[in-house]
């Protein structure tokens, strides 16, 4: 596509060089540049793309979109076309939309946002519509999928160039639906700018990401941006059992629908029976057995059902697909092993999520002992560390506090922060083992017969980041080594 077409409708602060260039690709990472590429220099949170203009030029970039005026000289001296924008982060989304011909307009794109439940709802919607025979796309924390083909992912929500590239691939392959997790970071950074959503789902909002957003009100504001962007023909589906649901949709142009267990709503769920093997739910007046456990999963299933109906699926076929589904990887996955021990792996890494999981298992365990193994991530919100420890001690019979992804922090220092949340009784029931592998092994080896062991925090992740080094680490693999 020619550069002047890519720039159409996007105001530039200045240009140098020809604009009728044929552009082969666009990138905001110099390592992804190739001959004929348009490089967009975006100021980042860890590094500034302007520092890599030279590398982009060496890789064959034909033009550069930049923000800092002082970068002009280097670009022009390299013989490249230079286009200055006031805000290259915003421009990147607009340029990607133009270059990939606005692919979100070619399918029904549903966004799912909230603190917890995004991955489960988006993944189950993808499975449901795939089961109904549609070619679908999924953009999620675990992986991206296009008509069954898996593509690895690095963030909950990708950068706007990657998003538009994947959406274009979906449209070209005949996808009719796409289900997408939308994080607060992505909304704040404009990664989903310009995308057309057919609908959006709000799950809940609780304590998370305050290291980034600083205040809870700012976190809410960023989540709300998704619903503010919806057009009049879209739907906005919110969990009315969350007190912030009405805030999410107070300015939306979309048609608002609600799902709930305990309040007035267009879509209602009721828990009829609970067990460790699954829950029987009453959805929209019809009983359905599911292989999911946890009251919060009843809300998730209701959201999936409601979104499916709003997207045009039939009630009977939707309920049939829901009854056949199993858990999402790393979300209340259980492994049953020797001595009647059950290990549960879950991604719960926020206070609310951890409490929901532990409360569910406490209600279902009967006379069995409940052991919780978890930690907190490094270089993230420190304020939730003591709260997480306190929740573990409140709901579990025994607690083993360990490492999550320490990143660049000292794991022992993270654990010390967590210990601040424990009173005398909590300390008495807790062990502190820095090595996560050893912590999991200890939990299994010392568990009494019939115990339930929750290993929380990492879920589907198959790696651990220690001292900035990413190494293979899978909670489920370690559990199976000891338990089976």
N, C-alpha and C positions, 0 to 999 in steps of 0.2 A: 504494500500500500504506500502511496506517495505521502511524504511528510506533511504537505499542506492539507491533505485530507485528514490525517491523524490529528492535526491541530484545529480542525474546523470546530468553531463554537467555543474554543478555549482561549481566552484573552492572554496574549503574551506581553510582557513588559519590554521586550526588545528582541530583535533577531539579527544575526549576522550569517551571511552565506545563503546558498540556494535552498528553496523550500520545495522544489519539485523533485527532490531525491526519492528514489525507490527504497523504502525501508523493509528489511527482511524480517525483523523481529524487534521486540522492545524488552528492556530489562532494567531493573534497579539494582542488580547485583553484577558487578563487573566480571565476576567469574562465569556468568551466564551469557556474556556478550559474544557475538560472532560477527563475521563480516557483514556490513550493511545494517547493523543493529542501531536502534535509537536507545541511548543510555540516559536514564533519568537519575540525576544526582539528588537523593533524598537525605536530608539530615536525620540521622537515626538517634536512638536512645543510647546506644553503645558506641557507635561510630558514625561518621558523616560520609555520605556517598560522594561528596565533593573531593574527598581525599583519594578517590579511586578513578578519577577522570582519566588520568594517564594510563592506567591499566586497561580501562575500557577502550581507549584509543588504540593501544597496542594490540587488543583483541580484534580490532577491525571496525569499531563503531563508526558510523557515518555522521551521526549528529548527537548532540548532547542537550538535554533540557536541564538547566541549572537554576539555582536560587541566589547564591551569594555572588554579588557583582564582581568580586575580585577573581572569580573563576573564569571570567570571559577571556582573559588574555591567553591562558593556557589552551583553551578550546580552539580559539581562532588560530593560534600559532601552530596548532597541530593540523590545520587545514580542514577542520570539521565545522559543520553548521552548528551555530550556537543559538539556542532559544531560551531566553530568560523568563521564568515565571515567578510571581510573587510568593507562591507556596507550592513547591514541587511535590509535597506529600499529597495534597489535594489534586494537583495536576496529574499525578500518576494514575489515579483512579479514572479520571476523565479520559486520559490518553488511552488507557487500556480498554475502556469501553468503546472508544472509536476504532481502535486497531482491530479488536476482535468482533466488531460489528454488533455490539450490545446483545450478547447471547442470552442474557436473562429474560429478554423479551420473547424468546423462542420456545420457552417451556414454562411450566408452573413451578415456581421456586417458593418453597416454604422455609422460613427462618425460625429457629428455635432458640430462645434466649432465657436466661435465668441463672441463678447460682448453681442449682443442682437439677439433674434430670435431662439436661440438653442431649447428652450422648444417647441415653436410652431412648428418648422420644424420636430423635432424628433417625437412629438406626432401625428402630421398629417400624417406622413409617416406610423406610426404604425396603425393608423385608416384606412388609405388607403389600405394597404396590408391586414389588417384584413378583410376589406370590400370586397376584391378580393378573400377571401376564404382561405388565408394562416394563419397558426399558427405562430404568431410573438411574439417578445419580445420588451420591451421598458425599457430603463434605463434613467430616467429623474429626474429633480428637483422636480416635483410634486409627482411622485410615480414610482415604477417599476411594470411592467406587464409581465406575461408569459401566453400567450394564453387566455387572458381575466381575469386572476386571479391577483389581486392587492397585491403588497408587499410594505410596507412602506419604505421610503428612508430618509437618514439623510444628504446627501451631493448631489451636482449636479452630481459628479462622485464618486462612492464608492471606498473603499480601494481595492487593487488588489485581496485579498483573497475573499472578498464579490463579486467582479466582476466575478471572475472565477467560484465561486460557483453558481451564478445566471446563467451565461452562460452555465454551465454544466447542470443545471436544464432545461434550454431552449432546449438544444440539446436532452436530454433524453426524453423530452415531444414532440419532433418532430418539433420544431421551424425551419423554413427555413430562416427567416430574423430577425435581431435585429437592432433597431435604438437607438443610444446612444448619450446623451449629453456628450461632453468632455470639461471640464473646464481647464483654464490655470494652476490652482493649481494642478490638477491631472497630467497634462503633466509635470510640473516642478518636481513633487514629484515621478514620475515614476509609477503612479497607473495603467496606461494602457500599461506599458512595456510588450512586448511579445505577445500582442493581434494582431491578423491578421485582418485588416480592408479590406473589399471589396471596400470601397469607403469612402470619407470624403467630408464634405460640410463646406465651410467658408462663414459666413454671413457678418460680418463687424468687425471693431475693433475701439473702442472709449475709452474715459477716464473711467477707472474702475480698481479696485484692485491695485492701486499704493501704498496702504499701505503695500501690500505684495511684489509686484514686484519692487517697488521703482522707476523704470524708465519705460517710455513708450516703449523704445526700447527693454527692457527685457521682457515686456508683449508680444510684438510682437514675440520675439524669442521663447517664450514658446508656443504660439499658433502654430507657424510654425512647431514645433516638430511633430505634428500629420501628416503633409504632408510629412515631411522628412522620416517618418517611413513607408510610403506606398510602396508596392511592384509594380512591373511593370504591373501586371494584374489588378490593382485597378484603380478606377477613382478618380480624384480630381476636385470637382465642386466648383467654387469660384464666388463670387459676383463682377463682374468687374466694378461696379459702386463705389466700395470702392477702394481708392487709394493704399491700402496695399495688394490688391489681388495678384498682381504679385510677391510680396515678399514671400507670403505664399507658392507659388509653384515653386520658382526658383531653388530648388534642389530636387524636387520630382521625383521619378521614375515612378509615375503613369501617366496615360493619362489625360491631363488637359482639362476641359470643363468650359465654362463661362455662367453665366446667368446675365441678365441686363434689365433695362428699358431704359437707355440712351446711351449705348455704344455698340460696336460690340460684339456679343456673339452668341454661338450656340443655346441658349435658350433665347427668348425675351418675355417680358411682356409689355403690354400697358394698361393704365387705360382709359376705355371708358366712365365710368359714376361713380359718387360718390354720396352716400347718407348715412344717419345714419342707414339704414337698410342693407347696403351692397354695394359692388363694382362690377361693370361689368368689366371684364378683357378680353383682347385679349392675349391668350396664344398660342404661336407657330402657330399663324395665325387663331385660332379659338376663338370665343367669348364664355365666360362662366360667369355666374352669381355666385357670392360667397357671403356668409353671413359674410364676414370679412370687416372691415373698416380700413383705414390708408394706406398711400402710402407704408410704410415699410412692411405692410402685403402683398402688391402686390409682393414685392421682395420675401417674405417668401413663398407665394403660388407658385411663379415661381421656387424657389429652390425645393419645394416638387415635383412639376411636373417633373422637370429635373431629379432629383434623381430617381424618379419612372421609368422614361423611361430608364435611364442608368442601372437600376436593372432589366430591362426586361419586365416591364408592358406595355400594349398596350395604345396608345394615347387616343382612344375613352373611354375605361373603366376608365382610369386615370382621365380624365376630368369629367366624370360622378360622380366619387367618390368625387372629389374636390367640385363640385357644391352642394353636399348633406351635406358637413361638416359644423359644427358650431364652434364657437370660443373655444379655449383651456381655461380651468379654470384659472381665474385670468388674462387673456390676453384680454383686451378690451371687457370684459363682461358687458353688460348693463342691468339695471333694470329700468323699466318704472313704475311710480307711480302716486300718486295724484297730481293734479294741473298741469299735463303735464310735470312734472319734470322727467328727465332721469339721473340716476346715472351710471357712468362708473367705473368699478374696473379694475385696471391694475397694473402689477408688476413693472412698470417703476421705477427704483431706481438708474439710472445713468443719468447724464446730457443729453446725446444724446437721450436716451429712453424717458425721460420726455418731451423733446422738440418735439420729433416726435409725441407723443400722443397729447400734447396740440395743436400743429400746426394743426393736423388732425381735432380735435374737433372745433377749431376756424374757420376752413374753412367750416365745416358742420353745424355750429350752427345757421346761419342766423342772425336774430335779437335777439336771446336768449342770456341770460347772461351765461358766462362760469366761474364756480367756481372750484378752484383747492385746494385739501386737500392733503398734503404730508409732509414728514419729511426726516431725514437722519439717518442711522443706527449708533449706538454707537460702539466704538472700531474698526472703519473702517476708510478708507481714509477721512481725514478731509478737504483736499484741494477742494473736490467737493462740500462741503456744501454751501459756498456763491454762487457758480456757479448755483447750483440747485435752490436756492431762486431767483436769478436773472432771470433764465429761467421761473420760475412760474409767476413772476411779469410781464415779457415781453409778455407772451402769454395768460394769464388768465385775466378776468375782475376783479375777486376778488380772494384772496389767503388766505388760512388758513394753517399756518405752525404749525406742531404738532410733536408728537413722532412717530418714526418708531419702530425699536427694539433698545432701548437704551443700552441694555446689561448691562455693568458695568459702563457706563457713566451717569452723571447727565443730564437728558433730557433738563433742562433749559440751560445748557452749550452748548449743541448741537444746540439748537435754537439760542443762541447768536452768534455762529459761522455762522449760516445761515444768520442772519440779516446783517452781514458784507457785503453781496452781494447786499443789497437793497439800492437804492438811495431814494431821498425824495418822488418821485412819487410811487416807489415800496412800501415804508413804509406806504404810505397813503392808499393803497388798500389791506393791509395785516392785518390779525389778528394772534395772537400767543397764542395757546391754548395747553398746555403741554399734557393734557389727550386726547388721540386719540379718545376715545369713544365720549367725549364731543365735540371734534372738528367736527366729522362726524355729530353728532346730530345738532350742530349749523349750519353747512352748509345746511342741509336739511330744518331745521325749518325757516331759514332766507332767503332761496332762493326764488326769484320771480317766478311767474307762467311761465312754459315752460323752466326753466333753465336747463343747463347741469352741473352736478357735477362730477368732476373727483376725485376719491379717489385712490391715487397712492402709490406705494412702496412695498406693501405686497402681493397684488394679491391673489394667491391661498392659502397663508399661513393661518392657523387657530390657530395661537398662537402669543403671544407677549412676548419678553424677557426683563424684567425690573429688575434691580439689580441682574442679573444672574438667575432669576427665570422665568421659562417658564410656562405661563398660557394661557388658551384658549382665543382666540381673533380672530374673523372673521369679516372683513370689511363688507362682504355681509350680514351677519346676522344683524349687527347693522343698516345698510342702510334699510333693509326690515322692521325692527321694527318701524322705523320712517316714511318711505316713503309709505309703502303699507297699 
